């Protein structure tokens, strides 16, 4: 499992947890669109021209994130360092 902390504001970070298989898939530059379900949570990843979109929906709430390509590349780089160090 991968824990990914997404900063919403300076005072709020949303922690999401997903299997490493899905995280690796969405980190691959060749992945343009990927959708999956974990339990009752539905996920979407889209690599758009201008941004990266990550979305998940539970029974009661939807979460949407948009990252610049540079921000997403930094997330991927940080993940690779952590995997290599573990």
N, CA, C and O atoms as CSV, one atom per row, in Angstrom:
chain,resi,resn,atom,element,x,y,z
A,1,UNK,N,N,0.841,-1.184,0.000
A,1,UNK,CA,C,0.000,0.000,0.000
A,1,UNK,C,C,0.888,1.249,0.000
A,1,UNK,O,O,1.968,1.274,0.589
A,2,UNK,N,N,0.395,2.264,-0.673
A,2,UNK,CA,C,1.094,3.540,-0.757
A,2,UNK,C,C,0.236,4.589,-0.068
A,2,UNK,O,O,-0.969,4.668,-0.305
A,3,UNK,N,N,0.858,5.390,0.782
A,3,UNK,CA,C,0.191,6.529,1.408
A,3,UNK,C,C,0.675,7.774,0.678
A,3,UNK,O,O,1.873,8.053,0.630
A,4,UNK,N,N,-0.260,8.510,0.116
A,4,UNK,CA,C,0.077,9.718,-0.624
A,4,UNK,C,C,-0.633,10.885,0.044
A,4,UNK,O,O,-1.863,10.926,0.086
A,5,UNK,N,N,0.142,11.840,0.571
A,5,UNK,CA,C,-0.425,13.025,1.207
A,5,UNK,C,C,-0.550,14.143,0.186
A,5,UNK,O,O,0.450,14.579,-0.385
A,6,UNK,N,N,-1.771,14.608,-0.048
A,6,UNK,CA,C,-2.023,15.682,-1.016
A,6,UNK,C,C,-2.390,16.951,-0.271
A,6,UNK,O,O,-3.399,17.002,0.433
A,7,UNK,N,N,-1.561,17.978,-0.431
A,7,UNK,CA,C,-1.790,19.240,0.266
A,7,UNK,C,C,-2.980,19.966,-0.348
A,7,UNK,O,O,-3.001,20.269,-1.541
A,8,UNK,N,N,-3.969,20.237,0.498
A,8,UNK,CA,C,-5.147,20.994,0.079
A,8,UNK,C,C,-4.922,22.474,0.376
A,8,UNK,O,O,-5.160,23.332,-0.475
A,9,UNK,N,N,-4.468,22.757,1.575
A,9,UNK,CA,C,-4.091,24.115,1.985
A,9,UNK,C,C,-2.839,23.968,2.847
A,9,UNK,O,O,-2.356,22.856,3.063
A,10,UNK,N,N,-2.317,25.089,3.336
A,10,UNK,CA,C,-1.159,25.025,4.231
A,10,UNK,C,C,-1.479,24.265,5.515
A,10,UNK,O,O,-0.577,23.749,6.175
A,11,UNK,N,N,-2.769,24.195,5.869
A,11,UNK,CA,C,-3.168,23.562,7.124
A,11,UNK,C,C,-3.925,22.252,6.943
A,11,UNK,O,O,-4.387,21.668,7.923
A,12,UNK,N,N,-4.057,21.786,5.716
A,12,UNK,CA,C,-4.843,20.565,5.491
A,12,UNK,C,C,-4.186,19.702,4.417
A,12,UNK,O,O,-3.941,20.154,3.299
A,13,UNK,N,N,-3.908,18.453,4.780
A,13,UNK,CA,C,-3.372,17.467,3.837
A,13,UNK,C,C,-4.339,16.295,3.810
A,13,UNK,O,O,-4.704,15.756,4.854
A,14,UNK,N,N,-4.751,15.906,2.617
A,14,UNK,CA,C,-5.635,14.749,2.447
A,14,UNK,C,C,-4.745,13.531,2.201
A,14,UNK,O,O,-4.014,13.484,1.212
A,15,UNK,N,N,-4.806,12.557,3.089
A,15,UNK,CA,C,-4.016,11.340,2.946
A,15,UNK,C,C,-4.846,10.308,2.199
A,15,UNK,O,O,-5.953,9.973,2.621
A,16,UNK,N,N,-4.316,9.806,1.094
A,16,UNK,CA,C,-5.003,8.744,0.371
A,16,UNK,C,C,-4.119,7.510,0.365
A,16,UNK,O,O,-2.891,7.598,0.366
A,17,UNK,N,N,-4.772,6.363,0.359
A,17,UNK,CA,C,-4.078,5.087,0.411
A,17,UNK,C,C,-4.534,4.265,-0.787
A,17,UNK,O,O,-5.730,4.123,-1.040
A,18,UNK,N,N,-3.558,3.722,-1.522
A,18,UNK,CA,C,-3.909,2.875,-2.658
A,18,UNK,C,C,-2.854,1.781,-2.806
A,18,UNK,O,O,-1.721,1.939,-2.352
A,19,UNK,N,N,-3.230,0.678,-3.440
A,19,UNK,CA,C,-2.245,-0.376,-3.696
A,19,UNK,C,C,-1.105,0.148,-4.560
A,19,UNK,O,O,-1.314,0.989,-5.435
A,20,UNK,N,N,0.091,-0.351,-4.312
A,20,UNK,CA,C,1.262,0.122,-5.044
A,20,UNK,C,C,1.113,-0.136,-6.543
A,20,UNK,O,O,1.642,0.627,-7.352
A,21,UNK,N,N,0.401,-1.201,-6.926
A,21,UNK,CA,C,0.190,-1.507,-8.350
A,21,UNK,C,C,-0.488,-0.352,-9.067
A,21,UNK,O,O,-0.077,0.025,-10.164
A,22,UNK,N,N,-1.524,0.214,-8.456
A,22,UNK,CA,C,-2.230,1.340,-9.063
A,22,UNK,C,C,-1.362,2.587,-9.080
A,22,UNK,O,O,-1.374,3.338,-10.056
A,23,UNK,N,N,-0.610,2.815,-8.010
A,23,UNK,CA,C,0.260,3.996,-7.964
A,23,UNK,C,C,1.327,3.920,-9.051
A,23,UNK,O,O,1.610,4.913,-9.721
A,24,UNK,N,N,1.915,2.746,-9.222
A,24,UNK,CA,C,2.919,2.591,-10.277
A,24,UNK,C,C,2.293,2.823,-11.646
A,24,UNK,O,O,2.895,3.470,-12.503
A,25,UNK,N,N,1.100,2.305,-11.852
A,25,UNK,CA,C,0.415,2.474,-13.141
A,25,UNK,C,C,0.198,3.953,-13.459
A,25,UNK,O,O,0.464,4.383,-14.582
A,26,UNK,N,N,-0.278,4.736,-12.495
A,26,UNK,CA,C,-0.556,6.149,-12.784
A,26,UNK,C,C,0.706,6.994,-12.829
A,26,UNK,O,O,0.675,8.131,-13.301
A,27,UNK,N,N,1.816,6.450,-12.342
A,27,UNK,CA,C,3.091,7.168,-12.431
A,27,UNK,C,C,3.777,6.965,-13.778
A,27,UNK,O,O,4.683,7.720,-14.131
A,28,UNK,N,N,3.358,5.968,-14.521
A,28,UNK,CA,C,3.978,5.686,-15.818
A,28,UNK,C,C,3.614,6.788,-16.810
A,28,UNK,O,O,2.430,7.078,-16.983
A,29,UNK,N,N,4.588,7.407,-17.461
A,29,UNK,CA,C,4.293,8.479,-18.424
A,29,UNK,C,C,3.366,8.039,-19.558
A,29,UNK,O,O,2.668,8.869,-20.142
A,30,UNK,N,N,3.354,6.751,-19.872
A,30,UNK,CA,C,2.501,6.264,-20.957
A,30,UNK,C,C,1.029,6.153,-20.563
A,30,UNK,O,O,0.170,6.015,-21.435
A,31,UNK,N,N,0.722,6.210,-19.255
A,31,UNK,CA,C,-0.664,6.107,-18.806
A,31,UNK,C,C,-1.373,7.439,-19.008
A,31,UNK,O,O,-1.042,8.435,-18.364
A,32,UNK,N,N,-2.341,7.446,-19.901
A,32,UNK,CA,C,-3.118,8.657,-20.191
A,32,UNK,C,C,-4.435,8.656,-19.430
A,32,UNK,O,O,-4.917,9.705,-19.002
A,33,UNK,N,N,-5.014,7.467,-19.265
A,33,UNK,CA,C,-6.295,7.339,-18.570
A,33,UNK,C,C,-6.293,5.992,-17.853
A,33,UNK,O,O,-5.927,4.965,-18.425
A,34,UNK,N,N,-6.709,6.021,-16.589
A,34,UNK,CA,C,-6.772,4.783,-15.819
A,34,UNK,C,C,-7.899,4.925,-14.810
A,34,UNK,O,O,-7.994,5.935,-14.112
A,35,UNK,N,N,-8.744,3.919,-14.736
A,35,UNK,CA,C,-9.856,3.903,-13.791
A,35,UNK,C,C,-9.821,2.584,-13.039
A,35,UNK,O,O,-9.536,1.540,-13.626
A,36,UNK,N,N,-10.109,2.624,-11.737
A,36,UNK,CA,C,-10.110,1.420,-10.936
A,36,UNK,C,C,-10.993,1.615,-9.714
A,36,UNK,O,O,-11.368,2.737,-9.373
A,37,UNK,N,N,-11.318,0.504,-9.060
A,37,UNK,CA,C,-12.139,0.517,-7.851
A,37,UNK,C,C,-11.392,-0.239,-6.762
A,37,UNK,O,O,-10.826,-1.307,-6.997
A,38,UNK,N,N,-11.404,0.341,-5.567
A,38,UNK,CA,C,-10.856,-0.315,-4.387
A,38,UNK,C,C,-11.994,-0.358,-3.374
A,38,UNK,O,O,-12.380,0.673,-2.824
A,39,UNK,N,N,-12.523,-1.537,-3.132
A,39,UNK,CA,C,-13.696,-1.651,-2.258
A,39,UNK,C,C,-14.858,-0.896,-2.879
A,39,UNK,O,O,-15.300,-1.219,-3.982
A,40,UNK,N,N,-15.352,0.110,-2.169
A,40,UNK,CA,C,-16.455,0.927,-2.687
A,40,UNK,C,C,-15.975,2.279,-3.219
A,40,UNK,O,O,-16.792,3.142,-3.540
A,41,UNK,N,N,-14.660,2.468,-3.313
A,41,UNK,CA,C,-14.120,3.750,-3.772
A,41,UNK,C,C,-13.745,3.641,-5.250
A,41,UNK,O,O,-12.965,2.775,-5.648
A,42,UNK,N,N,-14.314,4.533,-6.044
A,42,UNK,CA,C,-14.062,4.593,-7.479
A,42,UNK,C,C,-12.998,5.658,-7.752
A,42,UNK,O,O,-13.094,6.776,-7.246
A,43,UNK,N,N,-11.993,5.316,-8.545
A,43,UNK,CA,C,-10.864,6.187,-8.843
A,43,UNK,C,C,-10.764,6.473,-10.334
A,43,UNK,O,O,-11.124,5.635,-11.161
A,44,UNK,N,N,-10.269,7.671,-10.675
A,44,UNK,CA,C,-9.941,8.039,-12.054
A,44,UNK,C,C,-8.621,8.794,-12.052
A,44,UNK,O,O,-8.347,9.599,-11.162
A,45,UNK,N,N,-7.808,8.518,-13.068
A,45,UNK,CA,C,-6.586,9.264,-13.322
A,45,UNK,C,C,-6.598,9.647,-14.790
A,45,UNK,O,O,-6.791,8.791,-15.653
A,46,UNK,N,N,-6.394,10.924,-15.084
A,46,UNK,CA,C,-6.322,11.402,-16.466
A,46,UNK,C,C,-5.083,12.274,-16.631
A,46,UNK,O,O,-4.865,13.207,-15.858
A,47,UNK,N,N,-4.276,11.968,-17.636
A,47,UNK,CA,C,-3.134,12.797,-17.989
A,47,UNK,C,C,-3.597,13.684,-19.148
A,47,UNK,O,O,-3.546,13.277,-20.309
A,48,UNK,N,N,-4.045,14.883,-18.826
A,48,UNK,CA,C,-4.546,15.823,-19.820
A,48,UNK,C,C,-3.382,16.632,-20.395
A,48,UNK,O,O,-2.259,16.558,-19.897
A,49,UNK,N,N,-3.657,17.390,-21.428
A,49,UNK,CA,C,-2.621,18.205,-22.058
A,49,UNK,C,C,-2.066,19.245,-21.098
A,49,UNK,O,O,-0.855,19.461,-21.050
A,50,UNK,N,N,-2.945,19.895,-20.327
A,50,UNK,CA,C,-2.531,21.001,-19.467
A,50,UNK,C,C,-2.347,20.638,-18.001
A,50,UNK,O,O,-1.761,21.414,-17.247
A,51,UNK,N,N,-2.836,19.473,-17.582
A,51,UNK,CA,C,-2.769,19.118,-16.166
A,51,UNK,C,C,-3.011,17.622,-15.978
A,51,UNK,O,O,-3.398,16.912,-16.906
A,52,UNK,N,N,-2.774,17.174,-14.759
A,52,UNK,CA,C,-3.069,15.811,-14.331
A,52,UNK,C,C,-4.307,15.882,-13.444
A,52,UNK,O,O,-4.390,16.730,-12.556
A,53,UNK,N,N,-5.271,14.992,-13.684
A,53,UNK,CA,C,-6.481,14.957,-12.855
A,53,UNK,C,C,-6.509,13.640,-12.089
A,53,UNK,O,O,-6.347,12.569,-12.673
A,54,UNK,N,N,-6.716,13.729,-10.780
A,54,UNK,CA,C,-6.914,12.562,-9.929
A,54,UNK,C,C,-8.244,12.759,-9.218
A,54,UNK,O,O,-8.496,13.815,-8.638
A,55,UNK,N,N,-9.085,11.748,-9.265
A,55,UNK,CA,C,-10.441,11.843,-8.728
A,55,UNK,C,C,-10.760,10.557,-7.989
A,55,UNK,O,O,-10.415,9.469,-8.448
A,56,UNK,N,N,-11.424,10.681,-6.838
A,56,UNK,CA,C,-12.034,9.492,-6.269
A,56,UNK,C,C,-13.352,9.829,-5.613
A,56,UNK,O,O,-13.573,10.943,-5.138
A,57,UNK,N,N,-14.230,8.822,-5.599
A,57,UNK,CA,C,-15.587,9.005,-5.108
A,57,UNK,C,C,-15.924,7.884,-4.136
A,57,UNK,O,O,-15.756,6.699,-4.426
A,58,UNK,N,N,-16.410,8.309,-2.960
A,58,UNK,CA,C,-16.931,7.352,-1.995
A,58,UNK,C,C,-18.448,7.423,-2.070
A,58,UNK,O,O,-19.000,8.113,-2.927
A,59,UNK,N,N,-19.108,6.724,-1.191
A,59,UNK,CA,C,-20.568,6.759,-1.187
A,59,UNK,C,C,-21.113,8.136,-0.814
A,59,UNK,O,O,-22.250,8.470,-1.150
A,60,UNK,N,N,-20.293,8.940,-0.113
A,60,UNK,CA,C,-20.828,10.206,0.385
A,60,UNK,C,C,-20.109,11.458,-0.103
A,60,UNK,O,O,-20.624,12.562,0.077
A,61,UNK,N,N,-18.933,11.320,-0.714
A,61,UNK,CA,C,-18.183,12.519,-1.093
A,61,UNK,C,C,-17.287,12.234,-2.300
A,61,UNK,O,O,-16.828,11.110,-2.503
A,62,UNK,N,N,-17.051,13.280,-3.093
A,62,UNK,CA,C,-16.137,13.212,-4.236
A,62,UNK,C,C,-14.917,14.082,-3.946
A,62,UNK,O,O,-15.043,15.150,-3.346
A,63,UNK,N,N,-13.747,13.633,-4.366
A,63,UNK,CA,C,-12.525,14.406,-4.237
A,63,UNK,C,C,-11.904,14.570,-5.618
A,63,UNK,O,O,-11.780,13.603,-6.369
A,64,UNK,N,N,-11.517,15.794,-5.949
A,64,UNK,CA,C,-10.865,16.093,-7.229
A,64,UNK,C,C,-9.557,16.823,-6.945
A,64,UNK,O,O,-9.513,17.727,-6.110
A,65,UNK,N,N,-8.496,16.430,-7.639
A,65,UNK,CA,C,-7.232,17.154,-7.574
A,65,UNK,C,C,-6.757,17.419,-8.987
A,65,UNK,O,O,-6.938,16.592,-9.880
A,66,UNK,N,N,-6.155,18.564,-9.183
A,66,UNK,CA,C,-5.486,18.887,-10.434
A,66,UNK,C,C,-4.056,19.259,-10.110
A,66,UNK,O,O,-3.789,20.058,-9.211
A,67,UNK,N,N,-3.143,18.668,-10.856
A,67,UNK,CA,C,-1.721,18.933,-10.693
A,67,UNK,C,C,-1.170,19.423,-12.017
A,67,UNK,O,O,-1.602,18.975,-13.079
A,68,UNK,N,N,-0.226,20.332,-11.959
A,68,UNK,CA,C,0.522,20.644,-13.175
A,68,UNK,C,C,1.384,19.412,-13.475
A,68,UNK,O,O,1.597,18.566,-12.606
A,69,UNK,N,N,1.866,19.323,-14.690
A,69,UNK,CA,C,2.744,18.202,-15.027
A,69,UNK,C,C,4.022,18.245,-14.183
A,69,UNK,O,O,4.559,17.201,-13.814
A,70,UNK,N,N,4.499,19.436,-13.885
A,70,UNK,CA,C,5.693,19.574,-13.050
A,70,UNK,C,C,5.426,19.094,-11.626
A,70,UNK,O,O,6.268,18.419,-11.033
A,71,UNK,N,N,4.263,19.435,-11.074
A,71,UNK,CA,C,3.915,18.973,-9.727
A,71,UNK,C,C,3.817,17.451,-9.694
A,71,UNK,O,O,4.318,16.812,-8.769
A,72,UNK,N,N,3.172,16.875,-10.706
A,72,UNK,CA,C,3.016,15.417,-10.745
A,72,UNK,C,C,4.374,14.733,-10.896
A,72,UNK,O,O,4.623,13.707,-10.264
A,73,UNK,N,N,5.250,15.293,-11.725
A,73,UNK,CA,C,6.588,14.733,-11.883
A,73,UNK,C,C,7.339,14.737,-10.552
A,73,UNK,O,O,8.086,13.801,-10.265
A,74,UNK,N,N,7.152,15.773,-9.740
A,74,UNK,CA,C,7.785,15.839,-8.418
A,74,UNK,C,C,7.226,14.753,-7.498
A,74,UNK,O,O,7.978,14.151,-6.731
A,75,UNK,N,N,5.924,14.496,-7.562
A,75,UNK,CA,C,5.303,13.427,-6.768
A,75,UNK,C,C,5.921,12.083,-7.149
A,75,UNK,O,O,6.299,11.295,-6.282
A,76,UNK,N,N,6.018,11.832,-8.453
A,76,UNK,CA,C,6.573,10.568,-8.940
A,76,UNK,C,C,8.035,10.424,-8.510
A,76,UNK,O,O,8.445,9.354,-8.061
A,77,UNK,N,N,8.811,11.477,-8.642
A,77,UNK,CA,C,10.222,11.439,-8.254
A,77,UNK,C,C,10.362,11.141,-6.763
A,77,UNK,O,O,11.193,10.323,-6.369
A,78,UNK,N,N,9.554,11.799,-5.937
A,78,UNK,CA,C,9.583,11.582,-4.490
A,78,UNK,C,C,9.210,10.139,-4.164
A,78,UNK,O,O,9.834,9.517,-3.304
A,79,UNK,N,N,8.203,9.605,-4.841
A,79,UNK,CA,C,7.799,8.212,-4.609
A,79,UNK,C,C,8.937,7.257,-4.954
A,79,UNK,O,O,9.205,6.321,-4.201
A,80,UNK,N,N,9.606,7.479,-6.077
A,80,UNK,CA,C,10.703,6.601,-6.479
A,80,UNK,C,C,11.846,6.622,-5.463
A,80,UNK,O,O,12.448,5.585,-5.181
A,81,UNK,N,N,12.141,7.796,-4.916
A,81,UNK,CA,C,13.185,7.894,-3.883
A,81,UNK,C,C,12.781,7.092,-2.653
A,81,UNK,O,O,13.600,6.363,-2.093
A,82,UNK,N,N,11.529,7.220,-2.229
A,82,UNK,CA,C,11.061,6.508,-1.042
A,82,UNK,C,C,11.061,5.007,-1.257
A,82,UNK,O,O,11.423,4.257,-0.351
A,83,UNK,N,N,10.664,4.555,-2.432
A,83,UNK,CA,C,10.671,3.119,-2.730
A,83,UNK,C,C,12.102,2.586,-2.736
A,83,UNK,O,O,12.381,1.513,-2.202
A,84,UNK,N,N,12.997,3.350,-3.346
A,84,UNK,CA,C,14.397,2.930,-3.422
A,84,UNK,C,C,15.025,2.854,-2.036
A,84,UNK,O,O,15.840,1.968,-1.777
A,85,UNK,N,N,14.656,3.774,-1.135
A,85,UNK,CA,C,15.232,3.821,0.212
A,85,UNK,C,C,14.633,2.790,1.158
A,85,UNK,O,O,15.183,2.555,2.234
A,86,UNK,N,N,13.522,2.172,0.781
A,86,UNK,CA,C,12.871,1.228,1.719
A,86,UNK,C,C,13.311,-0.203,1.491
A,86,UNK,O,O,12.857,-1.107,2.193
